[in-house]
């Protein structure tokens, strides 16, 4: 499944495409997976594991914020590499070990930041929903525009639209036009982590 998603990233997989890639009858897939969603959950769970792999080695940084930023950016990277899987991340729970390990990792980083109880879970929810939502959106952009690699302009219409009567848009037009999916993600992630860091040190 991952190999198919990697080699043909712009196509949404089906049992037929998977069967063709494996050289077997598509109905053979049902012996291993109940339906398409079960395969998708297994593949997405593997992406979580892939993103986390670099942060669980002896070379991983000790600082909680660096570890967390690196993992969440790695997750966006694998969604871009496998967009036909990543685009479903926001609306899909994998119920798998990969996702459970990543939840434990994020909670551990936030605990190391000095958060606990309801506030720890509050920031976990903010980070998880923000990253999966943005990551799914960026993956959908990559499916639609294969060469964007997450750098599709966020407000492209502002570049050509008439903005007279909107003084703040006019003042910041060149900055707004420079926004893309990845730097918008970084800005939002930084804001959430700044808030977590302030609260954790109080």
Long-range contacts (C-beta under 8 A, 24 or more apart in sequence): 1-39, 1-42, 1-43, 1-85, 2-43, 2-46, 2-47, 2-82, 2-85, 5-43, 5-82, 5-83, 5-84, 5-85, 6-81, 6-82, 9-81, 9-82, 9-83, 9-84, 9-142, 9-143, 9-146, 10-83, 10-84, 10-143, 10-146, 11-84, 12-84, 12-143, 13-39, 13-40, 13-84, 15-39, 37-92, 40-85, 40-88, 40-92, 41-92, 41-93, 41-94, 41-95, 41-96, 42-94, 42-96, 43-82, 43-85, 44-85, 44-86, 44-88, 44-89, 44-92, 44-94, 44-99, 45-94, 45-95, 45-96, 45-97, 45-98, 45-99, 46-98, 47-75, 47-78, 47-79, 47-82, 47-85, 47-86, 47-89, 47-98, 48-75, 48-94, 48-96, 48-98, 48-99, 48-101, 48-102, 49-97, 49-98, 49-101, 49-102, 50-74, 50-78, 51-75, 51-77, 51-78, 51-102, 52-98, 52-101, 52-102, 52-105, 55-105, 56-101, 56-105, 64-109, 64-110, 64-112, 64-113, 65-109, 65-113, 65-193, 65-197, 67-105, 67-109, 68-106, 68-109, 68-110, 68-127, 68-193, 69-189, 69-193, 71-102, 71-105, 71-106, 72-127, 72-131, 72-189, 73-186, 73-189, 75-102, 75-131, 75-135, 76-131, 76-134, 76-135, 76-138, 76-150, 76-182, 76-185, 79-135, 79-136, 79-138, 79-139, 80-138, 80-139, 80-142, 80-149, 80-150, 82-139, 83-139, 83-140, 83-142, 83-143, 84-139, 84-143, 85-139, 86-135, 86-136, 86-138, 86-139, 87-136, 87-139, 87-140, 87-143, 88-136, 89-132, 89-135, 89-136, 89-139, 90-129, 90-132, 90-133, 90-135, 90-136, 91-136, 103-128, 110-196, 110-200, 113-196, 113-197, 113-200, 114-199, 114-200, 114-201, 114-202, 115-196, 115-199, 115-200, 119-199, 123-192, 123-195, 123-196, 123-199, 126-192, 127-189, 127-192, 130-188, 130-189, 130-192, 131-185, 131-189, 134-181, 134-184, 134-185, 134-188, 135-185, 137-181, 138-181, 138-182, 138-185, 141-181, 148-181, 150-180, 150-181, 150-182, 150-185, 151-180, 151-181, 151-182, 152-180, 152-181, 153-177, 153-178, 153-179, 153-180, 154-179, 154-180, 154-181, 154-184, 155-179
